[in-house]
Amino acid sequence: MKHKTISYFLFFICVALGYGCCTPSSSSREVLDMNTDWAFYRGDVTEGSRTDLDDSGWMPVALPHIMQLETKHCGGNSIYDGVGWYRRYFKLPAKYKDKRIVVSFEGVMTNCDVYLNGQKITDHHGGYMGFVADLTDRIDWDGNNVLAVRVSAEHDPLTPPGKPQDKMDFYYYSGIYRDVRMEITDKIYITDPFQEDKVAGGGQFVTFPEVTKEKARTHIATHVRNLTDRDETLSVFSQLVDPAGHVVAEAETPVTLQKQSDGTVEQDLIVNQPSLWHPYTPDLYTLRTQLLSEDKVLDETTRKIGIRTIRYTAEDGFFINGEKLYMRGANRHQAFANVGDAASNSMQVRDVIDLKRGGYNAVRAAHYPNDPAFLEACDRYGLLVVECIPGWQFYNPDSTFIKRLYEIGRQMIRRDRNHPSVVLWETALNESRYPVSLAKEIFELSHAEYPGDQMYTAGDYFGHAEMEPYYDVFYKQVSKFPKDGDVMSNYPEDFIVVKPLFTREWGDGVGEKPRVSLKENEEEQMRQCRSRIEQLNGKGYFDWCMLDANPHMGGHFVWSYNDYARGSQDETMYSGVVDINRYPKFSYFMLQSMRDKAVSQPGLYEGPMVFIASYNASGDFTSSTTDITVFSNCDEVRLYRNGKLIGTQTREERTPLYRSVVEKGGSPVFVFNAGGYEAGTLKAEALVGGKVVATHSVSTPEKADHLVVEIKTDGIVPVADGSDMIPVYFKVCDKNGSLVYNSGQEIRIQVSGEGTLVGDTISRIGINPQKVEGGVGFAFVRTTKKAGKITVKATAEGLSSGEAEISTKPFEGRYLPDGKHAPFTGKEEDNVVVKPSSWQKRILEKPRLKIASVQVGNSQNGYPASNIIDNDDHTWWIAGEDRLPQVVTLALDRPTYVAASRILFQKDSSSYKHKVETSEDGERWELLYERECTGWEFKPMTVDRKVKYVRLTIEHVSEGRAGLGEISLY
């Protein structure tokens, strides 16, 4: 077995270096990255798959990709929901002629058709699960190949979730928004479960029939297929390597495959004294499997697995490896600012790190299967996962919808069944009413796909008593069951134990302040915290089952981890403990204090924590005077102001106020009364056993002085693969380095070196320049294919500039080389579609106010000022000279309440810096807003005041003269 020795030597080197997979040269499986060198066209194209199509005007793009960059706060169904085309050229050498060649798509939103050289290969419905396009026997070996993908983000009621986007609490977004890769294997190979329609089969399925601290039995079912016309005698060799790099078990099993057939090889690997996977000790083993034919390695796969066993009980909740664990979780949406769902793998990992540091041991991946990279990071860092089928307040009885729902459920389990982090499968359509038969079918198919005692399904509504058998875990506490299984209760006397109980969502919609923006002051942020600590302690919405006060509660998931934009509402959903940019609010630290101070994860976080929930900003805020709140999980907290002790409080004396929280392992809140206000520095010390183990200080912010550029690394080194993304924060700080929390300063960003600023040239989305929110700005930088240094600089009028650097590392994988084609010369904003939000639609439906007169400084012949108010967007006023500023003044007959205004500039490709002022008497003017935008951006803007005069001052035009299509008032 000489070939094995060589392969294993290479493999051990890879394990020692921390690489997840190192395929030796003896294996025929090759994985080629396909995230770069794509062309994209926004809109539909007749026969967009043709090989002779002129695509030179298409825009060059890298994946992950959203079909149109959006504003950060893009609520109200205002995002792009049309069609787009992608094309990728490539050539393959003749050595691959006898190979199996497939392209694996991790996620395309929402529906797509895939073509190779003009011929349709496959189609796919649903953006949350991946699929495989098989190109075997379809490659042009003598010339260029072009892979074309038509993507539709249009509403489809037959594809789950199925609900129209304008009625959804989140967005679908669009595009090829997850990774794409080409896989080349021998025609005798280990299969992909996406290509195989096998219940509990396809690919590899790893289970653990026996797990104790002394011994674990790892069962491996490996599905292999023979596409050749010859019978083959083979063997499957599997090996398990522990976290330290030692081989702990191996097995070799012979198998005979007839021509054009398949089979499953079952193997057991015994591990003595196993390192069991747990959220606080997420030890992973490496499973390496080879498909052998004599001395040849036909195929080889490598995956990470975690050995663990789980159990749920109605009385005591969740157990892992025989030990009870209370789940403290959050709901996470996968969307980010500007790029929507199209974020790189490293951004998925950063979310997991933030969640872990935030005190969570669990996450509900609401309301759909998340990125494979997110789940892999949950495995690696130790975050329990509730996996959800796609659904939100919608059920379609159409047989196609139901068929697709079942298919997604099967594929979800097949894709993610080997993740130790996935411990609960939500098989209910979230907050939807549907027949008992549907619940029964999904329950049965789920347990068929994952037989044994390690599959647990969850339902978020009882619905009625007949639903009870078809969920293993319930999200609701009901009264009078089974007489009335649809009446929810929050009274202890009604509590009954039917199934294990969890609260899938809590913290939003009710209470003192469920939602808060970073732009709001410290008092408002504290209101959100106060609301949520009371709810945890049992004083909350009946639907949440009293949370920590419920003796049967197994855990809960706050709504939500992050702020997000949504189709059904114009305003961003500010329910997160972090904002859209993942910048923490006070409530992030409140929930962080619920973690166990005795638990630390090296390289991730230390257990003890303390945080002052105040900016120490003003005597106007109780959060800076009489109710200064400190969050800590330690035994004692001391608070000082300018070196003087305000007070000392202990966990023991605060516990009676938050007894339910503390009994479930959480922490009380420490509240100090400073009597009055004094500018300066607040300092908190947290003590355990009389020793200070954590400190936090907050200084009163003074006037803005300089910018700080903070590149968020989280220990992740960006990869020079042309598609990795780096998050960057821009902070407005005073001379002492304190954040000026109420700043809305406009900043400009410059990126140089081996990176590019995402959305840099697009004023429509407000990235550069941008106005910070709560003193903090944000942008993504995308890496190039060349490793090197990236410099990010920020400037602002009147402030000292900020600058930061980061270096990228070389990509260690292999690319699918680009094929032959003309240069792609399209621009990011070509064919951009600007949709009004739902609020804007309502405004535009209102009658326009009659404008009595319009005055301008001068006009070009043929383009008079009267065109500005003639109710025709296509007639223009153009200034008679290049001089700026140009001032346009409108007058109404009398002072009138104006809800909104709409300004359409003349040239869509030009950028116009301008300000708008209003007046009731023509003497005293009040600024409405200042902004820079292009002629594309003609959505209504809020006025909400009584006016007689409106004055528009055009201060700068990027090209050409000042010009307007129309100004309307509503």
Buried (B, 14 or more C-beta within 10 A) or exposed (E): EEBBEBBBEBBBEBBEEEEEBBBBEBBBBBBBBBBBBBBBBBEEBEEBBBBEBEBEEBBBBBBBBBBBBBBBBBBBBBBBBBBBBBBBBBBBEEEBEEBBBBBBBBBBBBBBBBBBBBEEBBEBBBBBBBBBBBBBEEBEEEEEBBBBBBBBBEBBBBBBBBBBBBBBBBBBBBBBBBBBBBBBBBBBBBBBBBBBEBBBBBBBBBBBEEBEEEEBBBBBBBBBBBBBEEEBEBBBBBBBBBBEEEBBBBBBBEBEBEEEBBBBBEBBBBBEEBBBBBBBEBBBBBBBBBBBBEEEBBBBBBBBBBBBBBBBBBEBBBBBBEEEBBBBBBBBBBBBBBBBBBBBBBBBBBBBBBBBBBBBBBBBBBBBBBBBBBBBBBBBBBBBBBBBBBBBBBBBEEEEBBEBBBBBBBBBBBBBBBBBBBBBBBBBBBBBEBBBEBBBBBBEBBBEBBEEEBBBBBBBBBBBBBBBEBBBBBBBBBBEBEEEBBBBBBEEEBBBEBBBBBBBBBBBEBBEBBBBBBBBBBBBBBBBBBBBBBBBBBBBBBBBBBBBBBBBBBBBBBBBBBBBBBBBBBBBBBBBBBBBBBBBBBBBBBBBBBBBBEBBBEEBBEBBBBBBBBBBBBEEBBBBBBBBBBBBBBBBBBBBBBEEEBBBBBBEEBBEEBBBBBEBBBBBBBBBEBEEBBBBBBBBBBBBEEEBBBEBEBBBBEEBBBBBBBBBEBEBEBBBBBBBBBBBBBBBBBEEEBBBBBBEBBBBBBBEBBBBBBBBEBBBBBBBBBEBBBBBBBBBBBBBBEBBEBBBBBBBEEBEBBEBEBEBBEBEEEBBEEBEBEEBEBEBBBBBBBBBBBBBBBBBEEEBBEBEEBEBBEBBEEBBBEBBBBEEEEBBBBBBEEEBBBBBBBBBEEEEEBBBBBBBBBBBEBBBBBBBBBBBEEEEBEEBEBBBBBBBBBBBBBBEEEBBBBBBBBBEBEEEBBBBBBBBBB
